[in-house]
């Protein structure tokens, strides 16, 4: 245990945010005589993520940059554009290099102390950080520890997102190594979607993904002329073309999408049109939300029955409990007991999915209590209740 527990600054969390803040403090002479403590459960050394960022000038991280790009590209089956990013560059760092580089910088700073400990509580009011290795005081406490709390803005919507990166080895050269590919819809997406279907379901909270053919009754296509391409070629015939195109049926639209062209009779004259001469979109139908991008169409069934709603509530509880396990410093193999304060909207959901909740959270027992004095307050979908967990 550290004997002197008072510091000028405490940084809770030794991930990317905590390390970058520490580096900035070290680089500023104002902090040379300040005592600074950084607390992290265990020193990060693994290459567990890839860090990417834009910059137009040199940075303190340039010496550990693994790869940088000056060019980028977008492409799909009808469009391909490469462009220069100048004055910016897109830079990539492997996290293992990032951790070791900034970790060495912190180790060399005489006024920094790095503590491996589980943070149990951050009391901003009394300026105390409680860990399993003692309590520490500071007038200023920074925390980069993620808390899964609902944040509400009155004026603007809030988008919470995170990204998962994959390293994929291919048999053939699939990318231009000198360009970053933002989006590539020029290939069939079916196999790619199937490969990550479980990930998609977890990320967007859906129960099932079905890959449908274009003839499915769920998708209703609408077609209209693309005046930007047709105008210069057939300006005087645009009215006649519009009339003929408006009468195309689903099979004809499907054939156009598959072959990339269609032959139409305009004023008794046969003209071959390209796919780019038209705009094809999927219409919303009752009970579905439909989005269309290039050749990709996504339809979302928005009819939610009681079983689906109950499953959604149970997944919310699993997410909240997993966050509580992490914040409590539990090991991934630790078994727990769960106590949830009763709420009229959750009883059926929990009882009908109790085995799923217990399995996902490694719970031996789960009880719904009429009143729970201690516990973390949670809220979602107009549900407000409390959860308490303890390690067995």
Secondary structure, DSSP 8 states (H G I E B T S, - for coil): --S--EEEEEEE--SHHHHHHHHHHHHSGGGTT--EEEEESS---S---EEEEEESS--TTGGG--EEESEEEEEESS-EEEEE-TT-EEEEEEHHHHHHHHHHHHHT-TTEEEEE--EEEEETTTTEEEETTEEEEEEEEEE----------SSS--------------SS--S-TTEEEEEEESS--HHHHHHTHHHHHHHHT-S------TT-TT-EEEEEE-HHHHHHHHGGGHHHHHHHHHT--HHHHHHHHHHSEEEEEETTEEEEEEGGGEEEEEE--TTEEEEEETTEEEEEE----HHHHHHHHHHHHHHHHHHHHHHTT--TT--EEEEEE--TTTHHHHHHTHHHHHHHHTEEEEEEES--SSSEEEEETTEEEEEEEEE-
